[in-house]
């Protein structure tokens, strides 16, 4: 029997993981990439093509390398914990070479349409029309994995801003922003305070006359560097912390996190957000408080109206401006998907954010179309591992009604916990979601078993960062190097930090050792001698 053929759309981080997952299960992947290179979002281009991601030159990852890595390919130990996009591209190239993925990718190939075959109800197959060198070609696939991401189509709601057509200055979306050169000496308003908005406002403020950061509801800001100088996610995203959170009332978690963030800078003095910490995605803004306290960035409310040369804010203040940067996010777009309304509803409801529930055959999957509170690579990779097992007939999905019940239950839970925002529609907690998919796949680590047979590993899995290697310890796709990767993850975290090594003489180390021994003896035995003395006197 010939291997099932699978179309993978997009060669970004999700697409690369999808190709490898197909190969692991003996499927035959063919990846179509619109550009001339891998990397997707992480590939920097001065002039991005429409329909492709666009990033700015200074972009740095918001998740640390140990939490971001593919589950069976750790990032080199000397790489920084938070990688610049150029370092991320180096890692992706190494990954693609190591697993021989490049030969499965057709570059400069646009996917024109994906539609069901006439016999789809029985075969589950798809007709995929692609275009390369001006010529179209149709392929038949047994499965389709859409890995095109959700940073390709910019969301630019100009109709919401009265007077924008009158504005004489320049306006652009962060998708088009590359560097600060065009903003020297300018007065700039940045609309939106997501991660990109905070990054761009801070960067521009270094050369601009003044930057105004406009936000409708404010935000909570956390930093990449956490307690003791450790990466934030390796400190917070542990199974121990998640267990405590599940038994702790939400208001206490909110209070603890808000107090923690306010200890660095009181958000009330910087424009208090209207929501509690857990109700909306927080952003990374390591440098933003410094730019605000030095006056280079002024936080303003939502823009009410633009004039020819100014912005009028909802508090009634008016500021003259030369340029506008819209950090208003992105919208989902799958223009190649024919009859898409029959496959997806307007809210893109999918079973576990992967499978459209209405399809007669589960042969279409969306990879990486979610917003994890954590890294994207591990979540999308685990999705792909699960999907290929479904495609291969090794795993079965629930009935349509059961999938819809699960989708609606999740929607009700999210509506209760989060503010009504497009950013939170596909939000998931990293460990919870990974464990959910891993349980279906059979790769969730068994802590009780490990506690009996490998206490050292069990301790690191529970108290240490919940790194992707945990999902390679057992079950399908088990990796022999997973245990070592977990037990050495702290070494890889500290390696790029300890670049200034001081030499200590052996005598001083020896002296310190004996001082500790003597102090310990005194601490233990002096109270005992005192008690004996009291007894005999």
C-alpha positions in Angstrom: 0.0 0.0 0.0 1.4 3.4 -1.0 2.0 6.1 1.6 -0.7 8.7 2.1 0.2 12.0 0.5 -0.2 15.1 2.6 -0.1 18.7 1.5 1.6 21.1 3.9 0.9 24.8 3.2 3.7 27.0 4.5 7.3 26.4 5.4 7.4 28.4 8.6 7.9 26.9 12.1 4.6 25.1 11.9 5.2 23.8 8.4 8.6 22.4 9.3 7.2 20.6 12.3 4.4 19.2 10.1 6.8 17.9 7.4 8.9 16.1 10.0 5.8 14.6 11.8 4.6 13.2 8.4 7.9 11.6 7.8 7.9 10.1 11.3 4.7 8.2 10.6 5.5 7.1 7.1 3.4 9.7 5.3 4.5 11.5 2.1 4.5 15.3 2.7 4.7 17.9 -0.1 5.2 21.4 1.3 4.2 24.5 -0.8 5.9 27.8 0.2 5.0 31.1 -1.5 8.4 32.6 -0.8 12.0 31.5 -1.7 13.0 30.4 1.8 11.9 28.7 5.0 11.2 30.5 8.3 7.8 32.2 7.7 7.4 34.9 10.4 11.1 34.7 11.4 12.4 35.5 7.9 13.2 39.2 7.7 12.6 41.0 4.4 13.0 44.7 3.7 9.9 44.6 1.5 7.6 41.7 2.5 5.2 40.4 -0.2 1.5 40.7 0.4 0.2 37.5 2.1 3.6 36.9 3.8 4.6 37.8 7.3 6.5 41.0 7.9 8.8 41.7 10.9 11.0 44.6 12.0 14.8 44.3 12.1 15.1 44.4 15.9 12.5 41.6 16.5 13.5 39.3 19.4 11.7 36.2 20.6 9.4 36.6 23.6 9.9 33.0 24.7 13.2 31.6 25.9 15.1 29.0 23.9 14.5 26.0 26.2 10.7 26.6 26.0 10.8 27.4 22.3 12.8 24.5 20.9 11.4 21.6 18.9 10.9 18.6 21.2 13.8 16.5 19.9 16.2 19.1 18.8 17.5 21.4 21.6 18.8 24.8 20.6 22.6 25.1 20.9 23.7 25.8 24.5 25.7 28.9 23.5 22.7 30.6 21.9 21.1 33.4 23.9 18.1 32.6 26.0 15.9 35.1 24.0 17.0 34.9 20.4 17.0 37.7 17.8 15.2 36.7 14.6 18.5 36.0 12.8 19.4 33.4 15.5 16.0 31.8 15.2 16.5 31.5 11.4 19.9 29.8 12.0 18.2 27.3 14.3 15.4 26.6 11.8 18.0 26.0 9.1 19.9 23.6 11.3 16.6 21.7 12.1 15.6 21.5 8.5 19.0 20.2 7.5 19.3 17.7 10.3 16.0 16.0 9.5 16.3 16.4 5.7 13.2 18.5 5.3 14.3 20.8 2.5 13.8 18.2 -0.3 10.1 18.1 0.6 9.5 21.8 0.0 8.5 23.5 -3.3 9.5 27.2 -3.0 8.0 30.1 -5.0 4.8 28.1 -5.2 1.5 29.7 -4.5 -1.5 27.6 -3.4 -4.4 28.8 -5.4 -7.2 26.6 -4.2 -7.9 23.7 -1.8 -11.2 22.0 -2.5 -12.9 18.7 -1.7 -12.8 16.0 -4.4 -16.3 14.9 -5.7 -15.9 11.6 -3.8 -14.7 13.4 -0.6 -17.4 11.7 1.6 -15.8 8.4 1.0 -12.2 9.2 0.1 -11.5 12.2 2.2 -9.2 13.5 -0.6 -8.5 17.1 -1.7 -7.7 18.8 -5.0 -4.9 21.3 -4.4 -4.1 23.7 -7.2 -0.8 25.5 -7.1 1.0 28.0 -9.3 4.8 28.2 -10.0 6.6 30.0 -12.8 3.2 31.2 -14.1 1.9 27.7 -14.6 -0.8 25.9 -12.6 -0.8 22.3 -11.5 -3.4 20.2 -9.7 -2.4 17.6 -7.1 -4.6 15.1 -5.2 -3.8 14.7 -1.5 -5.1 12.4 1.2 -4.7 15.1 3.8 -4.0 18.8 4.1 -2.2 20.6 6.9 -2.6 24.4 6.8 0.5 26.0 8.4 0.3 29.5 6.9 -0.1 31.1 10.3 -2.0 34.2 11.3 0.5 37.0 10.8 0.0 37.3 7.1 -3.0 39.6 6.7 -2.7 42.9 8.6 -5.8 44.1 10.4 -6.1 47.9 9.6 -9.5 49.2 10.6 -9.2 52.7 9.1 -13.0 53.1 9.2 -12.8 53.2 13.0 -10.7 56.3 12.9 -12.6 59.4 11.9 -10.6 61.9 9.8 -7.9 59.4 8.7 -8.4 60.3 5.1 -7.7 63.9 5.8 -4.4 63.2 7.6 -1.5 64.6 5.6 1.3 62.7 7.2 2.4 59.1 6.7 0.6 56.1 8.3 1.5 52.4 8.2 0.9 49.1 9.9 3.6 47.4 12.0 3.7 44.7 9.2 5.4 47.4 7.1 7.6 48.8 9.8 11.3 47.9 9.5 13.4 50.3 11.5 13.4 53.7 13.1 15.2 55.6 10.3 12.1 57.3 8.9 11.0 58.7 12.2 14.0 60.8 13.2 12.8 64.1 14.8 9.1 63.2 14.1 6.1 63.2 16.4 4.5 59.8 16.1 1.4 58.1 17.5 1.4 54.3 17.8 -2.1 52.9 18.0 -2.3 49.6 19.9 -0.3 48.2 22.8 0.3 44.6 21.9 3.9 43.2 21.8 4.6 44.9 18.5 3.1 48.2 19.6 5.3 48.3 22.7 8.4 47.3 20.8 7.9 49.8 18.0 6.9 52.7 20.3 10.0 52.1 22.4 12.3 51.8 19.4 11.0 54.9 17.6 11.2 57.0 20.8 15.0 56.8 20.7 15.1 59.1 17.7 11.6 60.7 17.5 10.8 64.1 19.0 7.9 62.5 20.8 6.0 59.2 20.7 2.4 58.8 21.9 1.2 55.3 22.7 -2.5 55.1 22.3 -4.3 52.2 24.1 -8.0 51.5 24.5 -7.9 49.5 27.7 -4.3 49.4 28.8 -2.3 46.3 29.5 -0.2 44.4 32.1 3.5 44.4 31.2 5.9 41.7 32.2 9.5 41.2 31.3 11.7 38.5 29.8 14.1 38.6 32.8 12.5 37.3 36.0 13.6 36.5 39.6 17.4 35.9 40.0 17.9 36.9 36.4 16.3 33.8 35.0 14.1 33.7 31.9 10.5 34.4 32.8 8.9 31.4 31.2 11.4 28.8 32.6 10.6 30.2 36.1 6.8 30.4 35.9 5.8 27.7 33.5 6.4 24.7 35.7 4.1 21.8 36.6 4.4 22.7 40.2 3.2 26.3 39.6 0.4 25.1 37.4 -0.8 22.6 40.1 -0.8 25.4 42.7 -2.8 27.6 40.3 -5.5 25.0 39.8 -6.2 24.9 43.5 -5.8 28.6 44.1 -8.8 31.0 43.6 -8.4 33.2 40.5 -8.5 36.5 42.5 -5.5 35.4 44.5 -3.5 34.5 41.4 -4.5 37.9 40.0 -3.5 39.7 43.2 -0.1 37.9 43.4 0.8 38.6 39.8 -0.4 42.2 39.8 1.6 42.8 43.0 4.6 41.2 41.5 4.4 43.3 38.3 3.6 46.5 40.3 6.7 46.0 42.5 8.8 46.8 39.4 6.6 49.7 38.4 3.2 50.6 39.6 0.8 50.3 36.7 -1.6 52.8 38.2 1.0 55.5 37.6 1.5 54.4 34.0 -2.1 54.1 32.9 -3.8 51.3 34.9 -5.3 48.6 32.7 -9.1 48.2 33.0 -8.9 44.4 33.4 -7.3 41.9 35.8 -4.1 40.2 34.9 -5.5 36.8 33.9 -8.4 38.3 31.8 -6.3 39.5 28.9 -3.0 38.6 27.3 -0.2 40.5 29.0 2.6 41.9 26.8 6.4 42.0 27.0 7.8 45.5 27.4 11.2 45.3 29.0 12.2 48.8 28.1 8.8 50.5 27.9 8.7 51.8 31.6 12.1 53.4 31.0 10.9 55.2 27.9 7.8 56.4 29.7 9.6 57.6 32.8 12.0 59.6 30.7 9.1 61.2 28.8 10.1 59.8 25.4 6.8 57.8 25.3 3.5 59.3 26.5 0.6 56.9 27.1 -2.7 58.2 25.8 -6.2 56.9 25.6 -7.9 55.7 22.4 -7.8 58.1 19.4 -11.1 59.8 18.8 -10.3 61.6 15.6 -7.5 62.5 13.3 -7.2 65.9 11.6 -4.8 67.0 8.9 -1.9 67.4 11.3 -3.0 66.1 14.7 -4.6 63.3 16.7 -7.5 64.1 19.1 -7.8 61.6 21.9 -10.8 60.5 23.9 -9.8 62.5 26.9 -10.1 65.7 24.8 -6.4 66.3 24.4 -5.0 67.1 21.0 -1.4 66.5 19.8 0.3 67.5 16.6 1.7 64.5 14.8 3.7 63.6 11.7 3.1 59.9 11.4 0.9 57.1 12.6 1.9 53.4 13.2 -1.0 51.1 13.6 -0.2 48.1 15.8 -3.7 46.7 15.4 -2.8 43.1 14.8 -3.7 40.6 12.2 -6.7 38.7 10.8 -7.1 35.1 9.8 -7.1 34.6 6.1 -7.2 31.4 4.0 -8.0 32.7 0.5 -7.2 29.4 -1.1 -9.8 27.5 0.9 -12.8 27.0 -1.3 -16.2 26.7 0.3 -14.6 27.9 3.4 -17.9 28.9 5.1 -18.9 25.2 5.0 -15.6 24.3 6.6 -15.2 27.1 9.2 -17.6 29.4 10.8 -16.9 33.1 11.3 -15.1 32.5 14.6 -13.0 29.7 13.1 -14.3 27.1 15.5 -12.1 24.0 15.5 -11.8 21.0 17.7 -8.9 21.7 19.9 -8.1 24.6 17.5 -7.1 22.0 14.9 -9.9 20.1 13.2 -13.0 21.6 11.6 -15.8 19.5 13.2 -18.3 19.5 10.2 -16.1 17.6 7.8 -17.2 14.1 6.8 -13.6 13.0 6.9 -10.9 14.4 9.3 -8.4 15.0 6.6 -7.9 18.8 6.9 -6.1 20.3 9.9 -5.0 23.8 10.9 -1.6 24.0 12.6 -0.5 26.9 14.8 -3.7 28.8 14.6 -3.9 29.6 18.3 -2.4 32.0 20.9 -0.6 30.0 23.5 0.5 31.7 26.7 3.9 30.3 25.9 5.9 29.2 22.9 4.3 28.5 19.5 6.8 25.9 18.1 6.1 23.2 20.8 2.4 23.6 20.6 2.2 23.5 16.8 4.6 20.6 16.7 2.5 18.5 19.1 -0.6 19.4 17.0 1.2 18.0 14.0 2.2 14.8 15.7 -1.4 14.3 16.7 -2.8 15.2 13.3 -0.6 12.7 11.4 -1.8 9.9 13.7 -5.4 10.9 12.8 -4.5 11.0 9.1 -2.8 7.6 9.3 -5.9 6.1 11.0 -4.0 5.4 14.3 -6.2 7.8 16.3 -9.9 8.6 15.9 -11.7 11.9 16.6 -15.0 12.0 18.6 -18.3 12.4 16.8 -19.3 15.8 15.4 -21.7 16.4 18.2 -19.1 15.6 20.8 -16.5 17.9 19.1 -19.1 20.7 19.0 -19.8 20.2 22.7 -16.1 20.5 23.5 -15.8 23.6 21.3 -18.8 25.3 23.0 -17.6 24.3 26.4 -14.3 26.0 25.7 -16.0 29.1 24.3 -18.1 29.5 27.5 -15.0 29.0 29.7 -13.1 31.6 27.7 -16.0 34.1 27.7 -16.1 33.8 31.5 -12.4 34.2 32.0 -11.2 36.6 29.3 -12.3 40.1 28.1 -14.0 40.2 24.7 -11.0 40.6 22.4 -9.9 39.0 19.1 -6.5 38.3 20.7 -8.1 36.0 23.3 -10.4 34.0 21.0 -7.7 31.4 20.5 -5.8 31.8 23.8 -4.7 28.7 25.6 -2.6 28.0 28.7 0.6 26.4 27.5 0.9 23.4 29.9 -2.8 22.6 30.0 -3.1 22.6 26.2 0.1 20.6 25.7 -1.1 18.0 28.2 -4.5 17.9 26.6 -3.1 17.0 23.1 -0.4 14.8 24.6 -3.0 12.8 26.5 -4.9 12.1 23.2 -1.6 11.1 21.5 -0.3 9.1 24.4 2.9 11.1 25.1 2.1 12.9 28.3 4.8 12.1 30.8 3.7 9.7 33.6 4.9 11.4 36.8 3.9 8.7 39.1 5.8 6.0 37.2 8.8 8.3 36.9 8.7 9.0 40.7 9.1 5.2 41.3 11.8 4.5 38.6 13.6 7.8 38.0 13.2 10.2 40.9 15.8 12.7 39.6 13.9 13.1 36.3 10.5 13.2 38.0 11.7 16.1 40.2 13.0 18.1 37.3 9.8 17.5 35.3 7.6 18.6 38.2 9.6 21.5 39.6 11.6 22.6 36.6 10.4 24.3 33.4 7.9 22.4 31.4 10.1 22.1 28.3 9.0 20.3 25.1 11.4 17.4 25.6 8.9 16.1 28.3 6.7 15.0 25.4 9.3 12.8 23.9 9.9 10.5 26.9 7.3 7.9 26.0 4.7 6.9 23.4 4.8 7.5 19.7 7.8 9.5 18.6 9.8 8.6 21.8 13.3 10.2 21.6 16.2 8.5 23.3 17.8 11.9 24.1 14.8 13.3 25.9 15.9 12.4 29.4 19.4 13.9 28.9 17.9 17.1 27.3 15.7 17.6 30.4 18.4 17.0 33.0 20.8 19.4 31.1 18.3 22.1 30.3 19.5 24.4 33.1 23.1 24.1 31.8 21.9 25.4 28.5 20.1 28.3 30.2 23.2 29.4 32.1 25.8 28.8 29.4 25.3 32.0 27.4 25.1 34.0 30.7 28.4 32.9 32.2 30.7 34.5 29.7 32.9 36.1 32.3 34.5 33.3 34.3 36.6 34.3 37.3 39.4 32.0 38.4 39.6 31.1 42.1 42.6 29.6 43.8 42.1 26.0 45.1 43.2 27.2 48.6 40.4 29.7 48.9 37.9 27.2 47.8 39.3 24.7 50.2 39.2 27.2 53.0 35.6 28.1 52.3 34.7 24.4 52.4 36.2 24.0 55.8 34.6 27.2 57.1 31.2 25.8 56.1 31.9 22.5 57.8 33.0 24.2 61.1 30.0 26.5 61.1 27.7 23.5 60.5 29.3 21.6 63.4 28.9 24.6 65.7 25.3 25.2 64.6 24.4 21.5 65.3 26.3 20.7 68.5 26.4 23.9 70.6 22.6 23.7 71.3 23.1 20.0 72.3 25.9 20.8 74.7 23.8 23.6 76.2 20.9 21.2 76.8 23.3 18.6 78.4 24.7 21.3 80.7 21.2 22.4 81.8 20.4 18.8 82.7 23.4 18.3 84.9 23.2 21.6 86.6 
